[in-house]
Amino acid sequence: MRSLLLALTVFVAQAASADTLLLTAARLLDIRDGSFVENAALLVEDGRIVAAGPRGDIEAPPGARRLDLPGATLLPGLIDMHVHLTSSPDYHGFRRLALSDERKAIQGVVHAERTLYAGFTTVRNVGAGSFGDVALRDAIEAGEVPGPRLFVSGPPVGITGGHCSDNNLLPAEYGLEGEGVADGPWAARAAVRRNIKYGVDLIKTCSTGGVLSKGTKVGAPQYSVEELTALVDEAHSRGLRVASHAHGAEGIRNALEAGVDTIEHGSFIDDSGIRLAKKKGAWLGMDIYVTEFILGEGEEKGILSESLEKERMTGETQRENFRKAVEAGVKMIYSTDAGVYPHGHNARQLSRMVTFGMTPLQALQAATLNSAEALDKDGELGALEPGYLADVIAVQGNPLDDIRLLESVHFVMRDGVVYKHSRAQD
């Protein structure tokens, strides 16, 4: 008889200051080499891992709590480098105009919880109006609402009429302009400074048009190299990294020449772009799952007909270029564009990454070690090793045999706090 999962979700505002937990399971995945520690244990103290290895080698101190996960495999919490928590898949195209910033922020609270319970303990929110993602990050860290660890960009910075920075849905008499519009090098610098003033962790820009914006060509360049260089220089001088939305080959090269840290989407990247990405050491995040939602449910969710047509010309090419980039050895992160599709489905992209050229271990490394390094958090996130933050998830079975197990995570811990614990019931 197939077991049923009884979901027990637990939200704890703050862990005790000296809380120690011994977590045991059938096995633990070494994310670096794909080997398993059998009869595994993790000792967690004050939100960090202090020991990891075979159960017989780890002794818990007196008074430590104990939690056993029979038959489970322990893995590091997953990282998604491209989400929009204050965006909803039910509000595309003109429907977006119906939502206030306040309503979007409230939706963000719901979406953050879903994302955490799906096993994503860290996400990078790349684009939110009115600094709604800054407010959400701060509420999560204050223990007011449950959610993943957030790195946030605030409003994207870009050109007049451009994808992600402006709003082209209404005619001129309405005077609608995106809050991130900045034309010219000095305006781009000023926009970066404004975003930093209001508390962002990174800068998001757009160096090409996009699929879901009205009136932009998906592959057309946005911003000159001069403008992008000024933007990147301003961000880097203040210690912030830059993510650039870039579909078209020329815009990808422009962003790489300017020194951006991550290329988002990368749909039409060509051989010269792949070589330049490797030379520059930039990370590539390709959202190769989202096309299924756009072409499958997009029309009923309000996605514009021109956007559906753009996705038809983009999705298949993006997947083939994903395969080329993997084979060429480009550094890959895990980016899904959650918010275009329903939040909490983030792990569905793992199986697509395997279908289009990665091994299961490579896909999991993209969503752990690689993304942690791209966040400049290697040594803290992305592995189950002493000294790392205790971000732990568990699945039943071997995820290297069946990567889709990650779509049914039954245990989630973040910073040593258990947020989700499901038990098998006959």
NORDARA-V678010 format. One record per residue. N is the residue number from 1. SS is DSSP state (hx for helix, st for strand, lp for the rest). NEAR is the number of other C-alpha atoms within 8 Angstrom. Layout:
n=[N	N]
ss=[SS	SS]
near=[NEAR	NEAR]
This chain:
n=[1	2	3	4	5	6	7	8	9	10	11	12	13	14	15	16	17	18	19	20	21	22	23	24	25	26	27	28	29	30	31	32	33	34	35	36	37	38	39	40	41	42	43	44	45	46	47	48	49	50	51	52	53	54	55	56	57	58	59	60	61	62	63	64	65	66	67	68	69	70	71	72	73	74	75	76	77	78	79	80	81	82	83	84	85	86	87	88	89	90	91	92	93	94	95	96	97	98	99	100	101	102	103	104	105	106	107	108	109	110	111	112	113	114	115	116	117	118	119	120	121	122	123	124	125	126	127	128	129	130	131	132	133	134	135	136	137	138	139	140	141	142	143	144	145	146	147	148	149	150	151	152	153	154	155	156	157	158	159	160	161	162	163	164	165	166	167	168	169	170	171	172	173	174	175	176	177	178	179	180	181	182	183	184	185	186	187	188	189	190	191	192	193	194	195	196	197	198	199	200	201	202	203	204	205	206	207	208	209	210	211	212	213	214	215	216	217	218	219	220	221	222	223	224	225	226	227	228	229	230	231	232	233	234	235	236	237	238	239	240	241	242	243	244	245	246	247	248	249	250	251	252	253	254	255	256	257	258	259	260	261	262	263	264	265	266	267	268	269	270	271	272	273	274	275	276	277	278	279	280	281	282	283	284	285	286	287	288	289	290	291	292	293	294	295	296	297	298	299	300	301	302	303	304	305	306	307	308	309	310	311	312	313	314	315	316	317	318	319	320	321	322	323	324	325	326	327	328	329	330	331	332	333	334	335	336	337	338	339	340	341	342	343	344	345	346	347	348	349	350	351	352	353	354	355	356	357	358	359	360	361	362	363	364	365	366	367	368	369	370	371	372	373	374	375	376	377	378	379	380	381	382	383	384	385	386	387	388	389	390	391	392	393	394	395	396	397	398	399	400	401	402	403	404	405	406	407	408	409	410	411	412	413	414	415	416	417	418	419	420	421	422	423	424	425	426]
ss=[lp	lp	lp	st	st	st	st	st	st	lp	lp	lp	lp	lp	lp	lp	lp	lp	lp	st	st	st	st	st	st	st	st	st	st	lp	lp	lp	lp	lp	lp	st	st	st	st	st	st	st	st	st	st	lp	lp	st	st	st	st	st	st	st	hx	hx	hx	lp	lp	lp	lp	lp	lp	lp	st	st	st	st	st	st	st	st	st	st	st	st	lp	st	st	st	st	st	st	lp	lp	lp	lp	lp	lp	lp	lp	lp	hx	hx	hx	hx	hx	hx	lp	lp	hx	hx	hx	hx	hx	hx	hx	hx	hx	hx	hx	hx	hx	hx	hx	hx	hx	lp	lp	st	st	st	st	st	st	lp	lp	lp	hx	hx	hx	hx	hx	hx	hx	hx	hx	hx	hx	hx	hx	lp	lp	lp	lp	lp	lp	lp	st	st	st	st	lp	lp	lp	lp	st	st	lp	lp	lp	lp	lp	lp	lp	lp	lp	lp	lp	lp	lp	hx	hx	hx	lp	lp	lp	lp	lp	lp	st	lp	lp	lp	hx	hx	hx	hx	hx	hx	hx	hx	hx	hx	hx	hx	hx	lp	lp	lp	lp	st	st	st	st	st	lp	st	lp	lp	lp	lp	lp	lp	lp	lp	lp	lp	lp	lp	st	lp	lp	lp	hx	hx	hx	hx	hx	hx	hx	hx	hx	hx	hx	hx	hx	lp	lp	lp	st	st	st	st	st	st	lp	lp	hx	hx	hx	hx	hx	hx	hx	hx	hx	hx	lp	lp	lp	st	st	st	st	lp	lp	lp	lp	lp	hx	hx	hx	hx	hx	hx	hx	hx	hx	hx	lp	lp	st	st	st	lp	lp	lp	lp	hx	hx	hx	hx	hx	hx	hx	hx	lp	hx	hx	hx	lp	lp	lp	hx	hx	hx	hx	hx	hx	hx	hx	hx	hx	hx	hx	hx	hx	hx	hx	hx	hx	hx	hx	hx	hx	hx	hx	lp	lp	st	st	lp	lp	lp	lp	lp	st	lp	lp	st	lp	lp	lp	lp	lp	lp	hx	hx	hx	hx	hx	hx	hx	hx	lp	lp	lp	lp	hx	hx	hx	hx	hx	hx	hx	hx	hx	hx	hx	hx	hx	hx	hx	lp	lp	lp	st	lp	lp	st	lp	lp	lp	lp	lp	lp	lp	st	lp	lp	st	st	st	st	st	lp	lp	lp	lp	lp	lp	hx	hx	hx	hx	hx	hx	lp	lp	st	st	st	st	lp	lp	st	st	st	st	st	st	st	st	st	lp]
near=[3	4	7	7	8	8	9	8	8	8	7	9	9	6	10	6	5	6	10	11	12	13	12	14	15	12	13	15	11	12	14	7	5	9	7	8	11	8	11	14	14	13	14	15	12	11	13	13	16	11	10	13	11	11	9	5	6	12	5	8	5	4	5	10	7	8	8	7	9	7	9	12	14	12	13	13	16	11	14	15	13	14	14	13	15	14	12	12	10	6	11	12	12	9	9	8	6	6	8	7	9	6	8	12	12	9	12	13	13	8	12	12	12	11	16	15	12	13	13	14	16	13	14	11	15	14	13	15	10	8	10	13	17	13	8	11	12	8	10	13	8	8	10	8	10	12	12	14	10	9	12	14	17	17	14	15	16	19	12	10	10	14	13	13	18	15	14	11	7	7	7	6	4	6	6	8	9	8	9	11	13	11	9	7	12	7	9	16	11	8	12	13	9	8	13	9	7	8	7	13	10	12	17	15	13	17	16	19	18	13	11	8	13	11	6	12	9	11	14	11	11	12	12	8	10	9	11	15	12	12	12	13	8	11	14	10	7	6	6	10	12	14	14	14	13	18	17	16	12	9	15	16	11	12	15	14	9	11	9	14	12	12	17	15	12	16	15	12	12	8	6	7	11	12	8	10	13	11	7	8	7	13	13	14	14	14	12	13	10	12	9	7	11	14	11	7	8	11	12	6	10	12	13	11	7	7	12	14	8	10	12	9	8	10	11	8	10	14	11	9	12	13	11	8	10	12	8	7	7	12	11	10	14	15	12	15	11	14	13	12	12	9	11	11	11	12	10	10	11	12	10	10	11	11	7	10	10	12	7	13	10	8	13	10	11	12	14	15	14	13	15	14	9	11	7	6	9	10	7	10	13	16	13	14	9	9	9	12	12	13	14	13	14	12	15	9	8	9	11	8	6	7	10	11	12	10	9	8	13	13	14	18	15	15	9	14	10	12	13	13	12	11	9	8	7	6]
